[in-house]
């Protein structure tokens, strides 16, 4: 592939970043997006957890508005929540953008429009919403940047849409632009070289179905610069149909592109973000090694990431990770396919009750304070476990603690994260769920263990999880750093906190049958364990509606 070249009408002066916290890799990604040639293959920003992908999107939009001759930017994300975050971040920077435009007017701003009022009107954003979305779902501060009637969202006139410089939308809602009359390069009536948008940026691109992503990309003409931002090592698109999963619909376009020679290491078409601003270095080490070629670097505020260093449950000088091993059993109710684990739920509540009594702070300018419910989150793979834990917490007056599925927490972070794996080796009859949930899904595992800033607590049955190579790695990591507490398991036979003959028998079975071979242990479920059934078939997660 030829080296990307600058757009013909794009004169790029040295950039003064709008976000002072932006780092070298992020700024390089912005510069590369601005310099990327129009009509070329999509530019990719690969951003692991906590590396500031959204910072890149926001900075790129602001710099395009300031430097491009006639910008029209479409900014998309797969979900309304992610699109709202983008719109809110852009809104927060509009005042700085307007000040810069008034001091250095871009070519697209006519001389008669260079008053403060005109700049605020012209250099703004529009949050496109589907009429099917309720107004109450939109963040209050964004209501001034959309159009709506008494009880539903509306579309402005085609003249207004064409005049807008920045439109923020979900991927699915971009069909409204075509219906309103915005030129679409994929339309047979549109000249392929005369699309409307100069730039199309898609955040969280790895979560979008490929047909879903093609909706905004259908507006890309030979004069459009396209950038995809995301991390294919985290959760991808949700596909419930086994037939569709078998035929790779669950593989995102971003994941496919990353595997092409044009995006190989050293390519000018991709930037890898490596500085993590979320987690303690000891919490980064394992996912960095397993998923990111050991490239992640710790750059978070140490007064935050080391906040739990003095907690009595941690060994002196130990890492902020604890794995609580429990001999337990998962079960389900007749009206739901989703699984729960009462033993784990009770342990979670016990740990939370201890945590809310702990004082943190006192470092730098951080005052001493007690941990409160806003610092805590519980993450679990099954919706029924979410409901069980919420119910128990409310009974103890701790209902404000956030509890959600792994899918709910993609892109989220908390000071302290507790993970309940649900699966138990003490179940009376083997069930197909043994290989599901957090197991057999490296991406789901990656998301679960990368949400915490200062402390990660895992509650699970190691003898059920041991079959999975990634959970074996976490168990090994915990054992090596004296961060394991609880029942015996094959990596820690001596010195465990409880002895159980059945556990020893399970260990002997694993040693006899071989490590990581659940199909031989439970042959009647071999087709299931090899991927013949979807995780979604054994949970009652809500459907994602594309609006």
C-alpha positions as CSV (number, residue, x, y, z in Angstrom):
1,X,0.0,0.0,0.0
2,X,1.3,3.6,-0.7
3,X,2.0,5.9,2.2
4,X,-1.0,8.0,3.2
5,X,-0.9,11.5,1.8
6,X,-2.4,14.8,2.9
7,X,-5.8,15.7,1.5
8,X,-5.6,18.1,-1.4
9,X,-7.4,21.0,0.4
10,X,-5.8,20.3,3.8
11,X,-3.1,22.6,5.0
12,X,-1.9,21.4,8.4
13,X,-0.2,23.9,10.7
14,X,1.6,22.7,13.9
15,X,-1.3,21.6,16.2
16,X,-2.0,23.2,19.5
17,X,-4.0,20.5,21.4
18,X,-7.3,21.4,22.9
19,X,-6.9,18.7,25.6
20,X,-3.7,19.4,27.5
21,X,-3.7,15.9,28.9
22,X,-3.3,14.3,25.5
23,X,-0.2,12.2,25.1
24,X,2.3,11.6,22.3
25,X,0.6,8.5,20.8
26,X,-2.9,10.1,21.0
27,X,-1.7,13.3,19.3
28,X,0.1,11.2,16.7
29,X,-3.1,9.4,16.0
30,X,-4.9,12.8,15.6
31,X,-2.2,14.1,13.2
32,X,-2.3,10.8,11.2
33,X,-6.1,11.1,10.9
34,X,-5.9,14.6,9.7
35,X,-3.1,13.7,7.2
36,X,-4.8,10.5,6.0
37,X,-5.6,10.6,2.3
38,X,-9.2,10.8,1.3
39,X,-10.8,7.7,-0.2
40,X,-8.0,5.5,1.1
41,X,-8.5,2.4,3.4
42,X,-9.8,3.3,6.9
43,X,-7.3,4.6,9.4
44,X,-7.4,2.5,12.6
45,X,-6.7,3.6,16.2
46,X,-6.2,0.5,18.3
47,X,-6.8,1.4,21.9
48,X,-6.6,-1.2,24.8
49,X,-8.6,-0.5,28.0
50,X,-8.0,2.8,29.7
51,X,-5.8,4.3,27.0
52,X,-8.0,7.2,26.0
53,X,-9.6,6.3,22.7
54,X,-12.4,8.9,23.2
55,X,-9.7,11.6,23.8
56,X,-8.4,10.9,20.2
57,X,-11.9,11.1,18.7
58,X,-12.7,14.4,20.4
59,X,-9.3,16.0,19.6
60,X,-9.5,14.9,16.0
61,X,-13.0,16.5,15.5
62,X,-11.8,19.8,17.0
63,X,-8.7,19.9,15.0
64,X,-10.5,19.1,11.7
65,X,-12.9,21.9,12.4
66,X,-10.1,24.3,12.9
67,X,-7.8,23.2,10.1
68,X,-10.0,21.8,7.3
69,X,-11.2,24.1,4.4
70,X,-14.8,22.8,4.4
71,X,-15.4,20.1,7.1
72,X,-18.5,18.0,7.5
73,X,-17.9,15.3,10.1
74,X,-20.0,12.3,11.0
75,X,-19.1,10.8,14.4
76,X,-20.6,7.4,15.3
77,X,-20.7,4.7,17.9
78,X,-22.7,1.5,18.1
79,X,-24.7,2.4,21.2
80,X,-26.6,5.5,22.3
81,X,-24.6,5.6,25.5
82,X,-21.3,5.7,23.7
83,X,-22.6,8.3,21.3
84,X,-23.9,10.5,24.2
85,X,-20.4,10.3,25.8
86,X,-18.9,11.6,22.6
87,X,-21.4,14.4,22.2
88,X,-20.9,15.4,25.9
89,X,-17.1,15.5,25.6
90,X,-17.4,17.6,22.4
91,X,-19.8,20.0,24.1
92,X,-17.4,20.5,26.9
93,X,-14.7,21.7,24.4
94,X,-16.9,24.0,22.3
95,X,-16.1,27.2,24.2
96,X,-12.3,26.6,23.7
97,X,-13.0,25.8,20.0
98,X,-15.0,29.0,19.5
99,X,-12.3,31.1,21.2
100,X,-9.6,29.6,18.9
101,X,-11.8,30.1,15.8
102,X,-12.3,33.8,16.6
103,X,-8.6,34.3,17.0
104,X,-7.7,32.2,13.9
105,X,-10.8,31.9,11.6
106,X,-10.8,28.8,9.4
107,X,-11.4,29.1,5.6
108,X,-14.9,27.7,5.9
109,X,-16.1,30.5,8.1
110,X,-17.3,33.5,5.9
111,X,-16.2,37.0,6.9
112,X,-19.7,38.0,7.7
113,X,-20.1,35.1,10.2
114,X,-17.1,35.9,12.4
115,X,-19.0,37.3,15.3
116,X,-19.1,35.3,18.6
117,X,-22.8,34.5,18.1
118,X,-22.2,33.3,14.5
119,X,-19.3,31.1,15.5
120,X,-21.3,29.5,18.3
121,X,-24.0,28.7,15.8
122,X,-21.8,27.5,12.9
123,X,-19.2,25.6,14.9
124,X,-21.4,23.4,17.0
125,X,-22.6,19.8,17.1
126,X,-25.9,18.0,16.4
127,X,-26.9,14.9,18.2
128,X,-29.0,12.8,15.8
129,X,-31.5,10.6,17.6
130,X,-34.0,8.0,16.4
131,X,-37.6,8.9,16.9
132,X,-38.0,5.5,18.6
133,X,-35.6,6.7,21.4
134,X,-37.4,8.3,24.4
135,X,-36.4,11.8,25.2
136,X,-35.8,10.9,28.9
137,X,-32.9,8.6,27.8
138,X,-30.8,11.5,26.5
139,X,-28.5,13.4,28.8
140,X,-30.1,16.7,29.9
141,X,-27.1,18.8,28.8
142,X,-27.5,17.5,25.2
143,X,-31.1,18.5,24.7
144,X,-29.9,21.9,23.3
145,X,-28.0,20.0,20.6
146,X,-30.8,18.0,19.1
147,X,-34.4,18.5,17.8
148,X,-37.5,17.2,19.3
149,X,-41.3,17.8,19.6
150,X,-43.4,17.2,22.7
151,X,-42.6,13.5,23.2
152,X,-40.2,12.3,20.4
153,X,-37.1,13.3,18.5
154,X,-37.4,14.9,15.1
155,X,-35.2,15.7,12.2
156,X,-34.3,19.2,11.1
157,X,-34.7,20.2,7.4
158,X,-32.3,18.9,4.8
159,X,-30.8,22.4,4.4
160,X,-30.0,22.5,8.2
161,X,-28.5,19.0,8.1
162,X,-26.3,19.9,5.2
163,X,-25.1,23.0,6.9
164,X,-24.1,21.2,10.1
165,X,-20.4,20.7,10.7
166,X,-20.5,17.8,13.2
167,X,-23.3,15.2,13.5
168,X,-23.1,12.6,16.3
169,X,-25.2,9.5,15.9
170,X,-25.3,5.8,16.5
171,X,-24.3,3.7,13.5
172,X,-27.9,2.4,13.3
173,X,-29.5,5.8,13.2
174,X,-27.5,7.1,10.2
175,X,-30.2,5.7,7.9
176,X,-32.2,8.8,8.9
177,X,-29.7,10.9,7.1
178,X,-30.3,9.0,3.8
179,X,-34.0,9.2,4.3
180,X,-33.7,13.0,4.9
181,X,-31.9,13.5,1.6
182,X,-28.2,13.7,2.7
183,X,-26.1,12.4,-0.3
184,X,-25.0,8.8,0.3
185,X,-22.1,7.5,-1.7
186,X,-23.7,4.0,-1.8
187,X,-26.8,5.4,-3.5
188,X,-27.0,4.7,-7.3
189,X,-28.1,8.2,-7.8
190,X,-25.1,9.8,-6.1
191,X,-21.9,10.7,-7.9
192,X,-19.2,8.5,-6.2
193,X,-16.8,11.4,-5.9
194,X,-19.4,13.8,-4.4
195,X,-20.3,12.6,-1.0
196,X,-21.3,15.0,1.7
197,X,-19.0,14.1,4.6
198,X,-15.3,14.8,4.6
199,X,-14.7,12.7,7.6
200,X,-16.4,9.7,9.2
201,X,-15.1,8.6,12.7
202,X,-16.5,5.5,14.4
203,X,-15.7,5.0,18.1
204,X,-16.0,1.5,19.7
205,X,-15.9,0.1,16.2
206,X,-15.1,-3.4,17.5
207,X,-18.6,-3.6,19.1
208,X,-20.5,-3.0,15.9
209,X,-21.9,-5.7,13.6
210,X,-20.3,-5.4,10.2
211,X,-23.7,-4.6,8.5
212,X,-24.3,-2.0,11.2
213,X,-20.9,-0.4,10.6
214,X,-21.6,-0.3,6.8
215,X,-24.5,2.1,7.5
216,X,-22.3,5.1,8.3
217,X,-19.5,3.9,5.9
218,X,-22.0,4.0,3.0
219,X,-21.7,7.8,3.2
220,X,-18.0,7.6,2.4
221,X,-17.0,8.7,-1.1
222,X,-13.6,9.1,-2.7
223,X,-13.4,12.4,-0.9
224,X,-14.0,11.0,2.6
225,X,-11.5,10.3,5.3
226,X,-12.6,7.3,7.4
227,X,-11.2,6.3,10.9
228,X,-12.2,3.4,13.0
229,X,-11.3,3.5,16.7
230,X,-11.6,0.5,19.0
231,X,-10.1,-2.6,20.6
232,X,-11.0,-6.0,19.1
233,X,-9.5,-7.8,22.1
234,X,-12.5,-6.6,24.2
235,X,-16.1,-7.5,23.6
236,X,-17.2,-7.7,20.0
237,X,-20.7,-7.5,18.6
238,X,-23.4,-9.6,20.2
239,X,-24.8,-12.2,17.9
240,X,-27.4,-14.6,19.3
241,X,-27.8,-16.8,16.3
242,X,-25.4,-19.8,16.2
243,X,-25.7,-20.0,12.4
244,X,-24.6,-16.3,12.1
245,X,-21.8,-16.8,14.6
246,X,-20.6,-19.9,12.7
247,X,-20.5,-17.7,9.5
248,X,-18.4,-15.0,11.3
249,X,-21.0,-12.3,11.7
250,X,-19.7,-12.0,15.3
251,X,-16.3,-10.9,14.0
252,X,-16.2,-7.1,13.7
253,X,-14.9,-5.3,10.6
254,X,-12.2,-3.8,12.8
255,X,-10.9,-7.3,13.8
256,X,-10.9,-8.3,10.1
257,X,-9.0,-5.2,9.1
258,X,-6.3,-5.6,11.8
259,X,-5.5,-9.0,10.4
260,X,-4.7,-7.6,6.9
261,X,-1.1,-6.9,5.7
262,X,-1.9,-3.2,5.3
263,X,-2.3,-3.0,9.1
264,X,0.7,-5.0,10.1
265,X,3.1,-3.7,12.7
266,X,4.8,-0.5,11.6
267,X,1.9,0.3,9.2
268,X,1.1,4.0,8.6
269,X,-2.6,3.1,8.7
270,X,-2.7,2.2,12.4
271,X,-1.8,3.8,15.7
272,X,-1.5,1.7,18.9
273,X,-2.2,3.4,22.1
274,X,-0.2,1.9,25.0
275,X,-0.4,4.3,27.9
276,X,-3.0,3.2,30.4
277,X,-4.6,5.9,32.6
278,X,-6.8,3.7,34.6
279,X,-5.2,0.8,36.5
280,X,-2.5,-0.1,39.0
281,X,0.5,-1.5,37.2
282,X,0.1,-4.9,38.9
283,X,-3.4,-5.1,37.5
284,X,-2.2,-4.3,34.0
285,X,0.6,-6.8,33.9
286,X,-1.5,-10.0,33.2
287,X,-3.9,-8.6,30.5
288,X,-0.9,-6.7,28.9
289,X,1.0,-10.0,28.6
290,X,-2.0,-12.1,27.4
291,X,-3.6,-9.7,25.0
292,X,-1.4,-6.7,24.2
293,X,2.2,-8.1,23.7
294,X,3.3,-6.7,27.1
295,X,3.1,-3.1,25.6
296,X,0.7,-1.5,28.2
297,X,2.4,1.2,30.4
298,X,1.1,2.4,33.7
299,X,0.4,6.2,33.6
300,X,-2.6,6.5,36.0
301,X,-2.6,8.8,39.0
302,X,-0.8,6.8,41.8
303,X,-2.9,8.5,44.5
304,X,-5.8,6.7,42.9
305,X,-4.3,3.4,41.9
306,X,-2.5,2.9,45.2
307,X,-5.5,4.0,47.3
308,X,-5.9,0.4,48.7
309,X,-2.3,-0.2,49.5
310,X,-2.9,-0.2,53.3
311,X,-5.9,-2.5,53.3
312,X,-5.5,-5.1,56.0
313,X,-6.6,-8.0,53.7
314,X,-3.6,-7.4,51.4
315,X,-0.2,-8.8,52.2
316,X,2.3,-6.1,53.1
317,X,3.9,-5.0,49.8
318,X,1.5,-7.2,47.9
319,X,-0.4,-6.5,44.7
320,X,-4.0,-5.0,44.8
321,X,-5.5,-8.3,43.7
322,X,-7.2,-11.0,45.7
323,X,-8.7,-14.2,44.4
324,X,-11.2,-15.8,46.9
325,X,-11.6,-19.5,46.1
326,X,-14.9,-21.0,47.1
327,X,-16.1,-24.6,46.7
328,X,-19.6,-23.9,45.3
329,X,-22.4,-24.8,43.0
330,X,-24.2,-22.8,40.3
331,X,-27.9,-23.3,39.7
332,X,-30.8,-21.8,37.8
333,X,-34.5,-21.4,38.2
334,X,-37.2,-23.0,36.0
335,X,-38.3,-19.7,34.5
336,X,-34.8,-18.6,33.4
337,X,-31.8,-20.1,31.6
338,X,-29.5,-17.8,33.4
339,X,-27.3,-19.1,36.3
340,X,-26.5,-17.8,39.8
341,X,-24.4,-18.8,42.7
342,X,-25.6,-18.1,46.2
343,X,-22.3,-18.9,47.9
344,X,-20.5,-16.4,45.8
345,X,-23.2,-13.8,46.2
346,X,-23.0,-14.1,50.0
347,X,-19.2,-13.7,49.9
348,X,-19.5,-10.6,47.7
349,X,-21.8,-9.0,50.2
350,X,-19.5,-9.8,53.1
351,X,-16.5,-8.2,51.2
352,X,-18.5,-5.1,50.4
353,X,-19.6,-4.7,54.0
354,X,-15.9,-4.8,55.0
355,X,-14.8,-2.4,52.2
356,X,-17.3,0.4,53.1
357,X,-15.6,0.6,56.5
358,X,-12.1,1.2,55.1
359,X,-10.6,4.6,55.0
360,X,-8.5,5.7,52.0
361,X,-6.8,8.9,50.8
362,X,-4.3,11.1,52.6
363,X,-1.9,10.9,49.7
364,X,-1.0,14.1,47.9
365,X,-4.1,16.4,47.9
366,X,-6.5,13.5,48.6
367,X,-8.3,13.9,52.0
368,X,-8.9,10.9,54.2
369,X,-12.4,9.4,53.6
370,X,-14.3,6.2,53.9
371,X,-14.9,4.1,50.8
372,X,-18.5,4.6,49.6
373,X,-20.8,2.7,47.3
374,X,-19.8,4.9,44.4
375,X,-16.3,3.4,44.5
376,X,-17.6,-0.1,44.1
377,X,-18.8,-2.3,41.3
378,X,-19.8,-5.9,41.0
379,X,-19.3,-7.6,37.6
380,X,-20.6,-11.0,36.7
381,X,-21.4,-12.9,33.5
382,X,-24.9,-14.0,34.2
383,X,-28.0,-11.7,34.5
384,X,-29.6,-13.9,37.2
385,X,-26.5,-13.4,39.4
386,X,-26.8,-9.6,38.9
387,X,-30.3,-9.8,40.3
388,X,-29.4,-12.0,43.2
389,X,-26.5,-9.8,44.3
390,X,-28.6,-6.7,44.0
391,X,-31.3,-8.2,46.1
392,X,-28.8,-9.2,48.8
393,X,-27.2,-5.8,48.8
394,X,-30.5,-4.0,49.2
395,X,-31.3,-6.2,52.2
396,X,-28.1,-4.9,53.8
397,X,-28.7,-1.2,52.9
398,X,-26.1,-1.3,50.2
399,X,-28.4,-1.0,47.2
400,X,-26.4,1.9,45.7
401,X,-23.6,-0.4,44.8
402,X,-23.6,-0.8,41.0
403,X,-24.0,-4.4,39.8
404,X,-24.0,-5.4,36.2
405,X,-23.0,-8.0,33.6
406,X,-19.6,-8.0,31.9
407,X,-21.3,-6.6,28.8
408,X,-22.7,-3.7,30.8
409,X,-19.3,-2.7,32.0
410,X,-17.5,-2.5,28.6
411,X,-15.9,1.0,28.6
412,X,-16.6,1.5,32.3
413,X,-14.3,1.7,35.3
414,X,-14.5,1.9,39.1
415,X,-12.0,2.3,42.0
416,X,-12.8,-1.2,43.3
417,X,-14.2,-4.1,41.1
418,X,-15.5,-7.4,42.5
419,X,-15.9,-10.2,39.9
420,X,-18.2,-13.2,40.5
421,X,-17.6,-16.0,38.0
422,X,-20.7,-18.0,39.1
423,X,-19.5,-21.4,37.8
424,X,-19.1,-24.0,40.5
425,X,-17.5,-27.5,40.5
426,X,-20.0,-28.7,43.2
427,X,-23.0,-28.8,40.9
428,X,-24.7,-32.2,41.3
429,X,-24.9,-32.9,37.6
430,X,-22.5,-31.4,35.0
431,X,-24.1,-28.7,32.9
432,X,-23.2,-27.2,29.6
433,X,-22.6,-23.8,31.2
434,X,-19.2,-25.1,32.5
435,X,-17.5,-23.8,29.4
436,X,-19.5,-20.6,29.2
437,X,-19.9,-17.3,31.0
438,X,-16.4,-15.9,31.6
439,X,-14.9,-19.2,30.4
440,X,-14.1,-19.9,26.7
441,X,-14.3,-16.1,26.0
442,X,-10.9,-14.4,26.2
443,X,-12.6,-11.1,25.3
444,X,-15.1,-11.3,28.2
445,X,-12.3,-12.3,30.5
446,X,-10.2,-9.3,29.4
447,X,-13.1,-6.9,30.0
448,X,-13.9,-8.3,33.4
449,X,-10.3,-8.0,34.8
450,X,-9.5,-4.5,33.3
451,X,-12.3,-2.4,34.9
452,X,-10.6,-1.8,38.3
453,X,-8.4,1.2,39.1
454,X,-7.0,0.3,42.6
455,X,-8.3,-3.1,43.6
456,X,-9.6,-6.2,41.9
457,X,-11.4,-8.9,43.9
458,X,-12.3,-12.2,42.2
459,X,-14.8,-14.6,43.9
460,X,-15.0,-18.0,42.2
461,X,-14.5,-21.7,42.3
462,X,-11.0,-22.4,41.0
463,X,-11.7,-26.0,40.4
464,X,-14.4,-25.1,37.9
465,X,-12.4,-22.3,36.3
466,X,-9.1,-24.3,36.0
467,X,-10.2,-25.8,32.7
468,X,-9.8,-22.4,31.0
469,X,-6.3,-21.3,30.0
470,X,-6.9,-17.7,30.9
471,X,-8.3,-18.4,34.3
472,X,-5.4,-20.7,34.9
473,X,-3.2,-17.8,34.2
474,X,-5.0,-15.6,36.7
475,X,-4.9,-18.3,39.3
476,X,-1.2,-18.8,38.7
477,X,-0.6,-15.0,38.9
478,X,-2.5,-14.8,42.2
479,X,-0.7,-17.8,43.7
480,X,2.7,-16.4,42.7
481,X,2.0,-13.0,44.3
482,X,0.4,-14.5,47.5
483,X,-3.0,-13.1,46.5
484,X,-5.0,-16.3,46.7
485,X,-7.3,-17.1,49.6
486,X,-9.6,-20.1,50.0
487,X,-10.1,-23.7,48.9
488,X,-7.4,-26.0,47.5
489,X,-7.0,-26.3,43.7
490,X,-4.4,-28.0,41.4
491,X,-2.0,-25.0,41.6
492,X,-2.2,-24.8,45.4
493,X,-2.6,-28.1,47.1
494,X,-0.6,-27.3,50.1
495,X,-1.4,-24.4,52.5
496,X,-5.0,-23.9,51.4
497,X,-7.4,-22.6,53.9
498,X,-9.7,-25.6,53.8
499,X,-9.4,-29.3,53.1
500,X,-12.0,-31.2,51.1
501,X,-11.9,-34.8,49.9
502,X,-14.1,-34.0,47.0
503,X,-11.7,-31.3,45.9
504,X,-8.8,-33.7,46.0
505,X,-10.8,-36.2,44.0
506,X,-11.5,-33.5,41.4
507,X,-7.8,-32.7,41.3
508,X,-7.0,-36.3,40.7
509,X,-9.6,-36.4,37.9
510,X,-8.0,-33.4,36.2
511,X,-4.5,-34.8,36.5
512,X,-5.7,-38.2,35.1
513,X,-7.7,-36.7,32.2
514,X,-5.3,-34.0,31.4
515,X,-5.3,-30.2,32.1
516,X,-7.9,-28.1,30.2
517,X,-9.8,-31.0,28.7
518,X,-13.4,-30.7,29.8
519,X,-14.6,-32.6,26.7
520,X,-13.0,-35.7,28.1
521,X,-14.3,-35.1,31.6
522,X,-17.9,-34.6,30.3
523,X,-18.1,-36.4,27.0
524,X,-21.9,-36.1,26.7
525,X,-21.5,-32.4,26.4
526,X,-18.4,-32.5,24.1
527,X,-20.2,-30.7,21.2
528,X,-21.3,-28.0,23.5
529,X,-17.9,-27.4,25.1
530,X,-16.3,-27.2,21.7
531,X,-18.5,-24.2,20.9
532,X,-21.7,-25.8,19.6
533,X,-23.9,-23.7,21.7
534,X,-23.9,-19.9,22.4
535,X,-23.3,-18.4,25.8
536,X,-26.4,-16.2,25.1
537,X,-28.5,-19.4,25.1
538,X,-27.7,-19.8,28.8
539,X,-28.4,-16.3,29.9
540,X,-31.3,-13.8,29.6
541,X,-29.4,-10.8,28.6
542,X,-31.5,-8.1,27.0
543,X,-31.5,-7.7,23.3
544,X,-29.6,-4.8,21.9
545,X,-31.9,-2.6,19.8
546,X,-30.1,-0.5,17.1
547,X,-31.6,3.0,17.2
